């Protein structure tokens, strides 16, 4: 049976596969408005817009964004590059009764901004501007500035990664590819309280993907680097990482019945990070708490060895200098040595234009003091659970389901060599985190570019291994 690139990557799903499909033309094309903005003029137009809105509302703000998304890929079919450029403006205001008004447009011309303000004001009076814009700082990317990179530089870096992937693995690998993906966004914020801010966020991912066939499903391995980087993110992908990704795709699974039951487990950093993001950060927002039993949420406890925070101020793929509501980036502790903290408050907008929702940017589980070998000994007989997929959470019951790529049998704290695929972890979040008996000393970082209602959002995380207990079972069709 022969499989096309689209069929193989479509069956895999996941971040790297979706990136390659989009870069090769598999993404949804988007209408992009013309680049009719002058940055100096835009600053004045936003200032004037907020000044006018402040005359008719108790408070007002403007959030403008110009972002570019570029993906370069290389595989046996050749090299390709694909990109889009999008601009948006969100005008927001609140009246004396606390009612909120918003208008979103995709045109940053003075005429379009004036028309949007007119529509919101509906004849209200005009007040003077009470702030002043600061000039944007120079982007600190030097030779790695994505705005200055030529097309052949992008495809050349993807081609280098593909060449390195070609040298790894064996003929059993049915597909290899290299990719570079960068989002480059300039964001301006103005508020009627005098706030004026500018930031340029460059978020890059680069890597190599390997696909082999295991039974009736593809098996993959990905070596990826990510962070506040441009096309040179490809330089951070090491040869050892590429070799390990190829070996992972080729790893043979143990035949026979898969594990199904309650197990003592060590979860790898990807599973710990997925749990912290979906099970803690996404649930610990004021909006999510309103839909649940606040008393139960306030009284839950994780293990005292656990501290979990959202830290957008850290140098990371998902971080920022200020949120989309203008608030300055600050660490927000969600779990402090087992005790729950305050809900997340900073607002984020998918694509800088979607609805404002409280959300995390860079979720961190603080490392502990245990090596992986020590955690395995704590577990004794159980499973080492690896390679998390996209977690699902029932926020009312606070139950989490995490697709698992591999589970390795442990006996006496040592790996037996038995490896099982296509499983899922099922647990309530309080039980999973409350049952932690050990925290690893080394953390790994992860980056995700996901879409919410058709607009991108960016998130990263950092987590160590954790020893705990949960139900491990064959993956349901819903999780496939």
SVG drawing of the C-alpha trace seen along z (x, -y; Angstrom):
<svg xmlns="http://www.w3.org/2000/svg" viewBox="-25 -68 50 79">
<polyline fill="none" stroke="black" stroke-width="0.4" points="0.0,0.0 1.3,-3.5 0.6,-6.5 0.9,-10.2 2.5,-12.8 -0.9,-14.3 -2.3,-10.9 0.7,-10.1 0.7,-13.5 -3.1,-13.7 -3.1,-10.4 -0.4,-11.7 -1.9,-15.1 0.0,-17.1 2.0,-20.4 4.9,-19.4 2.7,-17.5 0.2,-20.3 3.0,-22.8 4.4,-20.8 0.9,-20.4 0.3,-24.1 3.7,-25.0 3.2,-22.7 -0.2,-24.4 -2.4,-22.3 -3.5,-25.2 -6.5,-27.4 -5.6,-30.5 -6.7,-33.8 -7.6,-37.1 -5.0,-39.6 -5.6,-43.3 -3.1,-45.5 -0.1,-46.9 -1.4,-50.5 -0.2,-51.4 2.6,-53.9 3.9,-53.0 4.5,-56.6 1.0,-57.5 -0.5,-54.4 0.7,-55.5 -1.0,-58.9 -4.2,-57.3 -4.5,-55.0 -3.9,-58.0 -6.6,-60.0 -9.0,-57.0 -8.6,-56.5 -8.9,-60.2 -12.2,-60.4 -13.6,-57.2 -12.6,-58.5 -15.0,-61.4 -18.0,-59.1 -17.0,-56.2 -15.7,-55.7 -12.6,-53.9 -11.3,-53.0 -8.4,-51.2 -7.0,-50.2 -5.0,-47.1 -3.4,-47.1 -1.4,-44.2 0.5,-43.5 1.6,-39.9 3.3,-37.7 3.4,-33.9 6.0,-32.1 6.6,-28.3 9.4,-26.8 9.5,-23.0 11.7,-20.5 11.2,-16.8 11.6,-14.3 9.1,-16.3 11.2,-19.5 11.3,-22.8 8.5,-25.2 7.6,-28.4 4.2,-29.8 3.2,-32.8 0.5,-35.2 0.3,-38.7 -2.6,-39.9 -3.4,-43.2 -6.1,-43.9 -7.4,-46.6 -9.6,-46.0 -11.3,-49.1 -12.7,-48.5 -14.6,-50.7 -16.6,-50.4 -19.4,-52.8 -20.2,-54.1 -22.5,-51.1 -19.7,-48.7 -21.0,-47.5 -18.4,-46.6 -18.3,-47.6 -15.9,-46.3 -15.3,-46.8 -12.8,-44.7 -11.5,-45.7 -8.8,-44.4 -7.8,-47.8 -5.3,-50.0 -5.8,-53.1 -6.8,-56.4 -10.1,-56.4 -11.1,-52.9 -10.1,-53.7 -12.1,-56.9 -15.2,-55.1 -14.9,-52.5 -14.6,-55.1 -17.6,-57.0 -19.7,-53.8 -18.8,-53.3 -19.3,-56.9 -22.7,-57.5 -22.5,-61.2 -20.8,-61.3 -18.5,-64.2 -14.7,-64.2 -12.1,-64.4 -8.4,-65.2 -5.7,-62.5 -4.1,-62.0 -1.0,-59.9 1.9,-59.9 3.3,-57.2 6.8,-55.9 8.8,-55.0 9.1,-51.3 12.5,-49.9 14.7,-48.2 14.1,-44.5 16.9,-42.6 17.2,-39.9 20.2,-41.2 21.0,-38.9 18.1,-36.6 15.4,-39.2 12.6,-37.3 11.4,-40.5 14.8,-40.7 15.2,-37.1 15.0,-36.1 12.9,-33.2 16.0,-31.2 17.3,-31.7 14.0,-30.2 14.0,-27.2 17.7,-26.8 17.4,-26.3 14.5,-23.8 16.6,-22.0 19.6,-21.7 17.3,-20.1 15.9,-17.7 19.5,-16.8 20.4,-16.0 17.2,-13.9 18.1,-12.0 21.3,-10.9 19.5,-9.5 17.3,-6.5 17.0,-3.7 15.0,-2.7 12.1,-1.7 11.4,-5.5 8.6,-6.2 8.7,-10.0 11.2,-12.6 11.0,-16.4 12.6,-19.6 10.6,-22.7 11.0,-26.3 8.0,-28.2 8.0,-31.8 5.3,-34.2 6.5,-37.8 4.0,-40.3 4.2,-44.0 1.6,-45.1 0.6,-48.5 -1.7,-49.2 -3.1,-52.5 -5.4,-53.1 -7.4,-56.1 -5.6,-55.9 -2.4,-57.1 -1.0,-53.6 1.0,-53.3 2.9,-50.2 4.7,-48.5 6.2,-45.1 7.5,-42.9 7.0,-39.2 9.0,-36.8 8.2,-33.2 10.0,-30.5 9.9,-26.7 12.2,-24.5 12.7,-20.8 12.8,-17.5 10.0,-14.9 10.3,-11.1 7.4,-8.8 7.6,-5.0 4.7,-2.6 3.8,-0.5 1.0,1.9 -2.0,0.0 -0.9,-3.4 2.0,-5.7 4.7,-6.1 6.6,-9.4 9.5,-11.1 10.1,-14.8 13.2,-16.9 12.3,-20.5 13.6,-23.7 11.4,-26.7 11.6,-30.1 11.9,-33.8 13.9,-33.1 13.7,-33.8 14.8,-31.4 17.9,-30.6 15.8,-28.4 17.0,-25.7 20.5,-26.1 19.2,-25.0 18.2,-21.5 21.1,-19.2 22.3,-16.1 21.7,-14.0 18.0,-15.2 17.6,-14.2 19.1,-10.8 16.8,-10.3 13.7,-11.3 14.6,-8.8 15.1,-6.1 11.7,-6.9 9.9,-6.6 11.5,-3.2 10.9,-1.8 9.0,1.5 6.0,1.9 5.3,4.9 2.6,7.1 -0.4,8.4 -2.7,6.8 -2.0,3.2 -2.1,2.0 -5.5,1.3 -6.0,0.3 -4.8,-1.8 -1.0,-2.1 1.8,-3.7 3.4,-5.8 6.2,-8.2 4.9,-10.8 7.4,-12.4 7.7,-16.2 5.3,-16.3 2.5,-14.6 3.3,-16.8 3.2,-19.9 -0.1,-18.9 -1.6,-18.3 -0.4,-21.7 -1.7,-23.5 -5.1,-21.9 -5.8,-20.6 -4.6,-23.6 -4.0,-26.8 -7.1,-26.4 -9.3,-25.6 -8.0,-28.2 -9.5,-31.2 -12.4,-33.3 -14.6,-32.3 -14.0,-28.6 -14.4,-28.8 -17.8,-30.5 -19.0,-27.3 -17.8,-25.0 -18.1,-24.6 -15.9,-27.4 -15.8,-25.8 -14.4,-22.6 -11.9,-24.5 -10.7,-26.5 -10.3,-23.5 -8.3,-21.2 -4.7,-20.5 -1.8,-19.2 1.3,-17.5 3.4,-19.9 6.3,-19.3 4.4,-21.0 4.5,-24.6 2.9,-25.6 2.8,-29.1 2.1,-31.0 5.2,-33.1 4.8,-35.2 7.7,-37.4 10.2,-34.5 12.1,-34.2 10.0,-31.7 8.0,-30.9 4.7,-31.9 5.8,-34.9 5.1,-38.5 5.9,-42.0 2.3,-42.9 -1.0,-41.1 -3.7,-42.0 -5.5,-44.1 -2.4,-46.1 -1.4,-44.6 2.4,-44.1 3.6,-40.5 4.0,-39.1 4.4,-35.6 1.1,-34.3 1.3,-31.3 -1.5,-28.8 -0.3,-26.2 2.1,-27.2 3.7,-24.2 0.4,-22.3 -1.9,-25.2 -4.1,-26.7 -3.5,-30.3 -5.6,-33.0 -7.3,-32.5 -5.5,-33.8 -6.6,-37.3 -4.5,-38.7 -6.5,-38.7 -5.3,-37.1 -6.9,-37.4 -6.3,-34.6 -4.6,-36.3 -4.7,-39.6 -8.3,-40.0 -10.4,-37.2 -12.5,-37.5 -10.6,-38.5 -10.2,-35.6 -8.0,-35.0 -5.3,-32.5 -1.9,-31.3 1.2,-32.0 4.1,-30.0 3.1,-27.4 5.9,-26.2 6.1,-23.3 9.1,-24.1 11.7,-21.2 12.3,-19.1 15.3,-17.1 14.9,-13.6 16.6,-11.9 14.5,-9.8 16.1,-6.6 15.0,-7.7 11.5,-8.4 11.3,-4.9 12.5,-3.4 9.8,-5.3 7.2,-3.8 8.6,-0.3 6.3,1.8 4.3,-0.4 4.7,-2.4 6.8,-5.2 4.3,-7.2 5.6,-9.4 4.7,-11.5 1.5,-13.4 -1.0,-14.4 -3.6,-17.2 -5.2,-16.8 -9.0,-17.1 -10.5,-18.3 -14.0,-18.3 -13.9,-21.6 -16.9,-20.7 -15.9,-17.3 -12.2,-18.4 -11.3,-15.2 -8.5,-15.0 -7.7,-12.6 -4.3,-12.7 -3.4,-10.7 -0.2,-8.8 2.3,-7.8 4.2,-5.3 4.1,-3.5 7.2,-1.5 6.8,1.3 8.6,0.9 9.5,3.7 11.5,3.1 12.1,-0.4 13.8,0.7 12.5,0.8 11.6,4.3 11.8,3.5 8.0,3.8 6.7,0.7 3.0,0.1 1.5,-2.5 -1.9,-4.2 -2.9,-4.6 -4.5,-7.4 -4.2,-8.6 -7.4,-9.2 -7.7,-10.9 -9.2,-13.8 -6.7,-16.6 -6.8,-16.9 -6.1,-13.1 -3.4,-13.1 -1.5,-16.1 -2.4,-15.3 -0.8,-11.8 2.6,-13.1 5.3,-11.4 8.3,-12.8 9.4,-15.6 12.2,-15.4 15.2,-17.7 15.4,-18.3 12.7,-20.2 12.0,-20.2 10.4,-23.0 7.5,-22.6 5.9,-25.0 2.4,-24.9 0.8,-27.0 -2.9,-26.3 -6.0,-27.8 -9.0,-29.1 -12.0,-29.9 -9.7,-30.2 -7.1,-32.5 -3.7,-31.4 -2.6,-31.5 0.9,-30.7 1.7,-28.8 4.8,-27.2 5.5,-25.2 8.3,-23.7 8.0,-20.7 10.0,-17.8 9.1,-14.1 6.5,-13.4 5.8,-10.2 2.1,-9.7 -0.8,-7.3 -3.5,-7.2 -5.7,-5.0 -3.9,-3.9 -6.1,-2.4 -6.2,-1.8 -7.0,-5.0 -10.6,-5.6 -11.8,-6.5 -12.5,-10.0 -8.9,-10.4 -7.5,-9.0"/>
</svg>
